[in-house]
Amino acid sequence: MNDRYDAGHGADGGGAPYELVGYDEYGRPVYRRATDQQTQHHQQTQQYDGYQQQGHQGYGYDPYATGGHQQPGYDPYGTGSVPPQQPQAPAHGSYDPYGAHQQGGQAPQQGAPYDPYGQSAHTGQQPRVTEQTAHIPQQPGPADDDPGPAGTAPDYRTEQFAFVEEPDGDSEDVIDWMKFTENRTERREEAKRRARSRIVALAVVLALVAAGGVGYLWYAGKLPGLSDSGAGTGTTTAAGAQKRDVIVVHLHDTTDGGTTTALLVDNTTTEQGTTVLLPNSLALTADDGATTTLAKSVDDDGSEGTRTALDTVLGTDIEGTWRLDTPFLLTLVDLVGNIEVDTDTDVPDPDAKKGEAPLVRKGKGQTLSGKMAVAYATHRGSGEAQNAQLERFGQVMHGVLRKMTSDPDAATLTVQTLGQILEPPLTDKDLGAFLARLSDRAKGGDHRSALLPVQDDGTLTAEASDSVVKDVLGGTAKSPDENAAVSVSVRNATGVKDHTEKARVVLLNGGFTFRAAGTAAAPEATSEVVYADAADKENATEVAKTLGLDAGSVTKGKVTGNARVSVVLGQDYDPGS
């Protein structure tokens, strides 16, 4: 049941409001009729609450009022004492809140009046209830902006009695401290983990560096007790198993004519660079099987035919051809900023008058411009062999590599600046990167020049096979394709010069590739057919049959690096057989 009775709907239907004044000992509400003055007073001091229906204001109550007058000393709003009043007897038959019914208007029997809150009254007056009002459900007071008339009840609001958990500042401090402690601990642990990671990483790096250093020394054959002279390369790796990049360069003299050829070799295994100088007299086999020289091959067969012939005779795998005409060499030297060369002779200025100072002077550390470098690289003195001029070209190439940039992109830009047209498959980028690597080798003292020694007839000697073909170029016979012809080198020891040509024709007709190995200084009585690989024993036997030699002449031994079968024609060789 509500704590208030609707003021707009009186119990008698007359519109006079009843007020809840208290509860009897059984917990039942007790009402009284409010006077007009009280009604007006309550209307000024009470506010609408959530339980009021039809828009009427509720009223507070006096738990001790029994009629139209308040009980003595009761002030429902705590504003002061109200003059005491005598209690009025209820009408006959009405309910007595103190536990007795009145009959015929007689006064109730004397005795201790009943106190609904558990206390007996000792006087005829009711005690003040200011302390007991806390047990009465409080009604909302006036709004904050409407304090109400003077002397009204205090401004009580429902939120004053609401149980709302407010954040505790101390609790927030504790949480913040816990978070700070946790974060600091995590940071310490993270710092420890990072420190351990750094120590482990440093240890791994040091171990790798140490292992790499030892591995490199072992790989390069520089560990004590493990080095191998290996023709001065200082490596224990088999020459044939090393990785090499090879480019052939042809210097064309556009003024006096003629060509000069060299192989630029970058051994990426031993990290050594070499310029292999090839004499123009080097004997090659032309496309038609005929014997020719390097100089003629460049003029007649062009770059592609010459490259193939060099691969065949040297057992190399040339990746591209760089045609370097003398005007481009001049520009290249000027682009790198001149070069220094230990010149071995004076070189006259072709444009100067007779008797004037030479263009290039003999001496150590001579600075050469582009024009001077071209003059020195192409100079061949009166009565000099071609090898002298070839070695001067090698000096110029070494000087260019030392002055060239080691950056691949910058080297590529230098090549592009030359404006020359490269022959496929060589590109500007490929040549630039290749020259940059060789430049790095030259600056570090890991580049040298090597002259390929050949005999007067242009054939390779055993010395060439060991020192250059094998060690520098990996001079074992190149593995042929499955259907490729077997290469056969022939050395004439018959004492008859034209027997070489007759043997060449017979071998070509038999499906073999002919390699000229020169002429022996003295005749030999018996012919010999030699193979190095057991897989070539059958091929050697077939070569002997083709040449009309006895099967007993076939033996296993050492062959030249440019052939799979070597033949020495002795005096027992009969071309007509």
KALIN-V466042 format. One line per field, one symbol per residue. psi: psi as a letter, one per 20 degrees, with the letter a starting at -180 (. if undefined). burial: 1 if it has 16 or more other C-alpha atoms within 10 Angstrom, else 0. Layout:
psi->???
burial->???
This chain:
psi->qqiqpphinrhjjjipqqqpiaqaijjqqprqpqrhghggghhhiqqpriipqkjqqrqaqoiipibiqqqpjpoijkirqppqqpqpprqpirpoijjqpppkjqqqqqroqpoijjqppiriqqrqkhhiihipppqpaqqhjnirqqjrqqnpqhihjqnpoqpphgghggggggggggggghggghggggggggggggggggggggghgggghggikjqpiiqpglkjikqipphiiqpqpppppoopoigirrqpqqpopooigilqqpoopoqiipprprhjiqpargghhgggiagghggghghghikrnphrpoonqhhhgghgghhilrrpqnqjrqoqoiirrpirqqgpqprqkpppagghgggghiporpiqrhhghhhhhhgghghghhiqqjpgghhhhgghhhjqoqpqjprggggghghhghghgghjjkprqppopqrhjiqqrhghhghgggggjllqpporrhjqqppppppokhiogihghhhggggghjjrppopjapqhqqqhpqpppqhphijghghhhggghikqqhiiprpbprqijqhpppooaiipohi.
burial->0011111101100001111111110000111111100110011111110000000011111111111011111111110000000010010000011000110000000000111100000000010110001000001111000001000110100000000000000000000000000000000000000000000000000000000000001111110000110000111110110101111111111000001111111110011111111111111111001011111111001010011111111111110111111111111111110111111001111000000000111000001111111111111100000011111111111111111111110011011100000100001110111111111111100010111111000111000111111111111111000000011111111110001100110111000111111110000100111111000110111111011110001100001111111111111010000
